[in-house]
Amino acid sequence: MKEKLIKTMDLENGMQLNFYDTSRKIAGDRWQISLVVRMEIPVTEVLIKDPGQSTESVNEIVTVLGENVLFEQKRERNFIDETQKAEMFKELYDTFVNSTFVYLSNEAFPRKYITKKYREAVEKGSWYH
């Protein structure tokens, strides 16, 4: 699947949101229309801004998650006529921006997302032991 970067948006919280078109032809004149949205969140940079985080806890989170955490969402529509491809992609893009942009722009989002991913990783790891 080919990815094409179509737009980059700088958010109010200092993060950057990247929009990719990953649409592909299925059969004949039918397409799978696909929008992928990604944001790379630098763990240390986000957490050291939080006065409640100790250096030890930041180091532990980086050990578990790595230096960056990837936020990714995908929106798809299947079996779309080729003549409606551009319109459907615009609709997916507009719907995402209108419903999610404010949430992702929130100052607390990067820290909360890192915390969520850390908890998930710890729970998954403890389940195996």
Buried (B, 14 or more C-beta within 10 A) or exposed (E): EEEEEEEEBEBEBEBEBBBBBBBEEEEEEEBBBBBBBBBBBBBBEBBEEBEEBEEEEBEEBBEBBEEBBEBEEEBEBEEBEEEEBEEBBEBBBEEBBEEBBEEBBEEEBBBEBBBEBBEEBBEEEEEEE
